[in-house]
Amino acid sequence: MIPSSLQTKSLKEIVTDNFHTAAVFEKYSLDFCCRGGKTIDEACKDKGIEPASVLNDLAFIENAAELSNVPFTEWEPDILCDYIVQNHHAYVAKIIPVLYMHTRKIAAVHGANHPELLSIAEHFEVVALELQQHMKKEEQMLFPFIKKIYAAKKHNEPAIHAPFGSVQNPILLMESEHENAGDEMYAIRSLSNNYSLPVDACTTYRVTFQELQEFELDLHRHVHLENNILFPKAIALEQEMISTN
């Protein structure tokens, strides 16, 4: 039976409730992070997909009692910041040089027969450079401030005033950069026909497409944790601290 709540909630709300549902949206290339405010019907209409197929897959996930969720929504902001840096940021920093080399290599070797690889290499270079700068902003500015205001609340200390006016200002910038990164990866997915391999694909070609797909999957989960869980917590925390001081 398909839960009625699945039809009324937004994609990001569904994933926030049960992180395992992210795999279903990724299967159908439905954006649950950067543009996750749409319902299933709305998102499917944009993509020309039959909503019933998505709902049936989601119902299977929702009804699978053996699946247990990591309770990200219950985590405090400081723990979320550390988790994102240690897991997602560390992964991105490690894989970017590898993917940069691989995308350029297959473009050089196979670009004559598959010119889309030249565009894929260009799009990846853009997303790589943007994410490297993006993560520095989060690690050096935004996340330390979120951890400071949380520590102030925990120790009943006065509110900390942000040097950038409000935590909402860098958050808006981060969300905009998330959307840009998502657009670049969507362009790569489209150019590669959902990472489909041609018959003449060499081993590096195959590995590169697998790495790109894994990179996109991690990006979706990374952005979801920030946009839909950490950032709302940080905004609410700052407002609470201001109102009580």
C-alpha positions in Angstrom: 0.0 0.0 0.0 1.3 3.5 -0.9 1.3 5.8 2.1 -0.9 8.9 1.3 1.8 11.1 2.8 4.1 10.4 0.0 1.8 12.2 -2.4 1.5 15.4 -0.4 5.1 15.8 0.9 7.9 17.4 -1.0 10.8 15.3 -2.2 13.1 16.8 0.4 10.6 16.1 3.2 10.4 12.4 2.1 14.1 12.0 2.1 14.5 13.8 5.4 12.0 11.3 6.9 13.7 8.3 5.4 17.1 8.7 3.8 16.8 5.4 1.9 14.2 7.0 -0.4 17.0 9.0 -1.9 18.0 6.0 -4.0 14.6 6.0 -5.6 14.7 9.6 -6.6 18.2 9.1 -8.0 17.0 6.2 -10.1 14.5 8.5 -11.8 16.9 11.6 -11.8 14.5 13.5 -9.5 16.3 16.3 -7.6 15.5 16.0 -3.9 18.2 18.4 -2.7 18.7 21.7 -4.6 15.1 21.8 -6.0 13.5 19.4 -3.6 10.5 21.6 -2.8 8.3 19.9 -5.4 5.8 17.0 -4.8 6.3 13.7 -6.6 3.5 14.6 -9.1 5.2 18.0 -9.9 8.7 16.6 -10.2 7.5 13.7 -12.4 5.5 16.0 -14.6 8.7 18.1 -15.3 10.6 14.9 -16.3 7.7 13.2 -18.2 7.8 10.3 -15.7 4.7 8.3 -14.5 4.3 9.1 -10.8 2.9 5.6 -10.1 6.3 4.0 -10.8 8.1 6.3 -8.4 5.4 5.8 -5.7 5.5 2.1 -6.0 9.3 2.1 -5.5 9.0 4.4 -2.6 6.3 2.3 -1.0 8.6 -0.7 -1.1 11.3 1.4 0.8 8.8 2.8 3.2 7.4 -0.7 4.0 10.7 -2.4 4.4 10.8 -2.8 8.1 14.4 -4.1 8.1 15.8 -0.8 7.0 16.9 1.5 9.8 17.6 5.1 9.2 20.6 7.1 10.4 18.9 9.7 12.6 20.5 12.7 11.0 17.5 14.9 12.0 18.1 14.1 15.6 21.8 15.1 15.5 23.0 18.3 17.0 24.5 20.9 14.6 28.1 20.5 15.7 27.9 16.7 15.1 26.4 17.3 11.7 29.1 19.8 10.7 31.8 17.3 11.7 30.1 14.4 9.9 29.8 16.4 6.7 33.4 17.5 6.8 34.8 14.1 7.7 32.7 12.1 5.3 31.5 14.2 2.3 34.1 17.0 2.2 36.9 14.4 2.6 35.5 12.3 -0.2 35.2 15.2 -2.5 38.7 16.4 -1.8 40.1 12.9 -2.5 38.1 12.1 -5.7 38.4 15.5 -7.5 42.0 15.1 -8.6 41.2 11.5 -9.8 38.1 12.5 -11.7 39.9 15.6 -13.2 42.6 13.3 -14.6 40.2 10.6 -15.8 37.7 13.0 -17.5 40.5 14.8 -19.3 42.1 11.4 -20.3 39.0 9.9 -21.9 38.2 13.2 -23.6 41.6 13.2 -25.2 41.5 9.5 -26.2 37.8 9.1 -27.2 36.8 12.7 -27.9 36.9 12.4 -31.7 34.3 9.6 -31.7 32.4 10.9 -28.6 32.6 14.7 -28.6 30.3 14.8 -25.6 33.3 13.8 -23.5 35.0 17.1 -24.2 31.9 18.9 -22.7 31.8 16.5 -19.7 35.4 17.3 -18.9 34.6 21.0 -19.0 31.6 20.7 -16.8 33.5 18.6 -14.3 36.3 21.2 -14.2 33.8 23.8 -13.3 32.1 21.8 -10.6 35.5 20.8 -9.1 36.8 24.3 -8.9 33.5 25.6 -7.4 33.3 22.8 -4.8 36.8 23.3 -3.7 36.2 26.9 -2.9 32.7 26.1 -1.5 34.1 23.7 1.0 36.7 26.1 2.2 34.0 28.7 2.9 32.0 26.2 4.9 35.0 24.8 6.9 36.6 28.2 7.6 33.5 30.4 8.0 30.1 28.9 8.2 30.6 25.7 10.1 32.8 27.2 12.8 30.1 29.9 13.4 27.3 27.3 13.6 29.4 25.3 16.2 30.0 28.5 18.2 26.4 29.5 18.4 25.5 25.9 19.4 28.2 25.9 22.1 26.9 29.3 23.4 23.4 27.8 23.7 24.6 24.6 25.4 26.6 26.6 28.0 23.9 29.3 28.5 26.2 32.0 27.1 25.1 35.2 25.4 24.2 35.2 21.7 27.2 35.4 19.3 26.8 38.0 16.6 27.8 36.9 13.1 30.5 39.0 11.3 28.3 38.5 8.2 25.1 39.9 9.8 23.2 36.6 10.1 23.9 32.9 9.5 21.2 33.1 6.8 23.5 35.2 4.6 26.2 32.6 4.0 23.6 29.9 4.0 21.9 31.6 1.0 25.2 31.7 -0.8 25.9 28.0 0.0 22.5 27.0 -1.3 23.0 28.9 -4.5 26.4 27.2 -5.0 24.8 23.8 -4.2 22.3 24.5 -7.0 25.1 25.4 -9.4 27.0 22.2 -8.6 23.8 20.2 -9.1 23.2 21.8 -12.5 26.7 21.0 -13.6 26.3 17.3 -12.6 22.9 17.2 -14.2 24.5 18.4 -17.5 27.1 15.6 -17.2 24.4 13.1 -16.6 22.5 14.3 -19.7 25.5 14.4 -21.9 26.4 10.9 -20.9 22.8 9.6 -21.3 22.6 8.6 -17.7 26.2 7.3 -17.7 25.5 4.9 -20.5 28.7 3.3 -22.0 29.3 3.0 -25.7 30.6 -0.4 -27.1 34.1 1.0 -27.6 34.5 2.2 -24.0 37.9 1.3 -22.6 38.5 0.4 -18.9 39.3 4.0 -18.0 36.1 5.2 -19.7 34.0 2.7 -17.7 35.7 3.6 -14.4 35.3 7.3 -15.1 31.6 7.0 -15.6 31.2 4.9 -12.5 33.2 7.5 -10.5 31.1 10.3 -11.9 27.9 8.5 -10.9 29.2 7.9 -7.4 30.3 11.5 -7.2 26.8 12.7 -8.1 25.2 10.4 -5.6 27.5 11.6 -2.8 26.8 15.2 -3.9 23.0 14.7 -3.6 23.3 13.2 -0.1 25.9 15.9 0.9 23.6 18.8 -0.2 20.6 17.1 1.4 22.2 17.0 4.8 23.1 20.7 4.5 20.1 22.3 2.8 17.4 20.2 4.5 18.8 19.4 7.9 21.9 21.4 9.0 20.9 24.8 7.6 17.4 24.9 9.0 18.8 23.9 12.4 21.4 26.7 12.3 18.8 29.3 11.3 16.4 28.2 14.1 19.3 28.1 16.6 20.4 31.6 15.8 16.9 33.0 16.0 16.3 31.3 19.4 19.6 32.7 20.8 18.7 36.2 19.6 15.1 36.1 21.0 16.3 34.9 24.4 19.0 37.6 24.8 
